[in-house]
């Protein structure tokens, strides 16, 4: 029999069920940090995540979250963008200086500016308010799966070996990206997109193909999200090499990686 608990106007239903997958075996549950100045959202989402086997840390203040996450990192952070004092954008920017922790932004409904800025700041995904708790849980699972390499140290499969393409080296096990001797800090989503392009230089991948690689579980993502990730990738590489031009745009078709590099499309 389910137990319905009213939480600040929201209703969360807890049902009797088997032990969550995250708690089966010896796997350590992932810790999720929730940062939102709306205590009702924190309470309801915390209950949903804990029911699925996650550990949860909640913060109503960005500064408090920054102090705590600096001292004790988590596995993934869910950030509301619009908060007083220290908003989600600034908080993620400061976290990015010390950590590549995966991040999901909570944005206002239909606010494309928030979404674009969030992706440019290095967020791995975003969920629009008002949102389904089930959708948020599945987005969190999807990002965590992309983060998890789960390779055995003895596993020498091609999927886990470092990929070298000209001046580029990608190490999927250590999640490292090296360009001409300089390290480029990439989010998990950026890493997956770049690796997909670099695996077959000269071959074009459409936005749909890149979305299938970067986002699983049939999660809906607008194709403009891929454009934002590509722009962010170019910006990061040009910070270490202003002449970087190896990611090419083919308008109306998609993107491709060139080992020699080529003039980037105007406006990129």
N, C-alpha and C positions, 0 to 999 in steps of 0.2 A: 504494500500500500504506500502511495506517495505522500509525502509531507509537504504541504504548501506553506511557505513562510513569506509574509508580506515584508518588503524592505523598502521603505520610503516611497511607496506607490508602485514599486516593481514587485513582481511575484516570481520567486524562484522555487521550482519544484524539485525536491530531493527524493529520489526513488531508491528502493532497495535493489542492489545489483551486485554483480560479482566484483571482485577487487579490480580496480582500474589497471589497465595495461602498464601504466608508468610505475606501478608498485609491484608488478609480478617479477619473480626471480630476484636477482641481486642488483638490478639496475637502480641507481640512485635517482630519486625524483628530481626533475628540473625545478629550479627556483625562478619564479617570475616576479619582477618588480612592477607594481602598478602605481602610476603617478597621475593623480587627478584631484582637483580641488573639490569635486563632488563626492562627498562621503557615501551617498547612496549608491553611486556607480561602483565605488571601491568595494563596498560590502557585498553587493550582488555578484559582481564579477569574481571576487575572492571566493565566494561560496561555490560558484560554478567551477572554477579552476581546482579548488581543493577537492571537490567531488570527483574530479578526473585524475586525481593523484599528484597534482603539482603542489609544490611549496610556494607560498605567496608572501611577499613583503609589500606593504602599502604605504604610500606617502601622499599627503595632501599639499605638500609644499615642495617646490623644486629645489630650493637650497638645502632642505633637509635630505631630500633624495640624493643630491650630489654628494653631500658629506658621507652619507651611509654607503652609497654604491662605490665611492672611491676607496673606502676602508674595507668593504666586503662586497666584491662583485657578485652579480647574479648571472643567470644563463640567458635571460631575455628581459627587455624592459618595454612596457606598454606606456606611452606618454600621451597625455592630453596636450594639445598645442596651446590652447588659450587658458593660461593660468596667471594669477597675479604674481607679482614680485619676479619670479624667474619662470618664463614660459617654456613650453616643451622644446621649441626650436633652440633656444639658448642653452637649455639643459643638455640636449643631445650634442650640441656643438662642443660643450665643455667635456662631456663624457668621451667624445671622439678623440680628444687630445690624449687620453690615457687608456682608451679601451676600444675594441672593435665589437663590443657587445651588440648582438642583434637587437633591432628596435622596430616597434610597430607604433605608428602615430594614430591617435584618435582625432579625426578632423570633423569639422562642421559639415552638415549635409550639403552636397553640391558645391563645396568651396574648392574649386580647382586650384586656386592660388595656394591654399594650405597644402594640398597634395603635392604640387610641383615643388614647393619650397622644402617640404619634408623629404622628398626623394633627393633633392639637391644636397640636403644636409647629411645624407647618408642613411636614411631610414630604409629598412628592408621591405616594408609594406605599410599600408594604411587601411584603416577601417572607418567608415563614415558613421557619424551619429545621426539619429538613433540607430543602434546596431543590435543584432541578434547575438546573445551570449554564445550560442552554438557556433555562429560564424567566427566570432573572435577566437574561440577555443581552437577551431580548425585552422585558422590563419596562424596561430601560435604554433600548433603542431607542425604545419607546413614549413615555417621558417626554421624551427628546431631541427627538422629532418635535413634541411639544406645545410645547416651548420655542422651536423654530425657527420664526420667522415667515417666513423666506425671501422677504420681499417685495422687489421691485425698487423703487428710490427713485422711479421714475416711475409705479409701479403705483397707480392711483387707484380700484381696485375697491372696491365697498362693503364687502367683507370686511376691507379694510385701513384704511378711514377711521375716524377717531374716532367713537365712539358716544356721543351725548348724550341722556340721559333725565332731565329735571328737573335735580336737583342733582348727578347722576352723570355723569362723563365717563370713558370707557374708550378708551385709545389702544392698539390691538393691535400696532402697529408698534414703539412704544417701550415697550410693556408697562407702561403707567402707568394708575393708577386715581386719580381725583380726586373727592372728595365735599365739596361746599360749600367749595371752595377748598383743602381739606387733602388731602395725598397719603396714600393707604392702600396699604401694601406687601402685595401678594398673591403667593402662589405661582402657578405656571403653571396648576395644576389649579383653584385657586380662581378665577383670572381667567376661565378657560373656562366654568366653571359660572355665574358671575355674568353674563358676557356673553350666555350662552344664555338666561338668565332675562330680562335687560334688553332683549334684542332685540325681545321682544313683551310689553310690560307688560300685566298682566291675564290673560295666557294661562298656563294651568297646564302645567308639565312634570313628568312622573312621574320617579321615581328611575331607572327603566330608561332613559328618554330622556337624563337627565343623565349616567348612566354611559356611554352610547354616545358622548356628546360629549366627556367628560373622559378616557375610557380607550378606546384603540383596540386593534386586533389581536386581538380576541376574548379579551382577558385577563380572567380571572374576578376580579370584585370584588364583595364582599358589599354589598348595598344600604345597610347601615348606614354604610358608608364615606361615602356622599353626605351622610347626616345629620351626620356629624362635620365634613365640609367646610362645610356650611351653618352649623353652630354657630360654627365658627372665623371664617367670614366676618362673621357678626353681631357677634362679639366685637371683631374688628378695626375695624369701622365704629363701634361704640359707644365705642371708645377715643378717636375724634375727634369723635363726636357721640352723646352718651348717649341721645338721643331717636330714634335711627335705628330704623326699623321697616318698611323697604321690602321686605324679603324675608318673605313670608307662607307659613305652613305650612297646608296643607289635609290634615288627617289622613286617611290611607288613600288619598290621591290623589297628592299631590306638593307642589311649591312653585311660587310665582309672584312676580313683581316688580311692585310698585305704585309709581308715580311719586309719589303723594301720601303713601305710607306708611300703615301700619295697625298696630293693636296686635299685637305678636308673640304667638305661642301660648305658653301658660303653660309654664314649665320651660325655655324657650329662652334 
